[in-house]
Amino acid sequence: MRCSAPTLEDRLGIAAADYVAEGRFGVMASLKGQDIVPFPLEELTDANGKSITRNCTPEALQMADILMK
């Protein structure tokens, strides 16, 4: 048992487990601002199942890398 506040990874994992417990499949736990929200997996691919590239600034990618460490 750890004696510290939950990390972002802990919170995302808990949210994902909650979605499954609620029967909410086809979504992933995602960060929107400071909130953890479900993101539909179908929005990650086009009609042919090909992965959709999202436009992210280098600064946003750098911030995501910092937050996930």
Beta strands, then each sheet from edge to edge (+ up, - down):
strand 1: 27-32
strand 2: 35-40
sheet 1: 1+ 2-
end
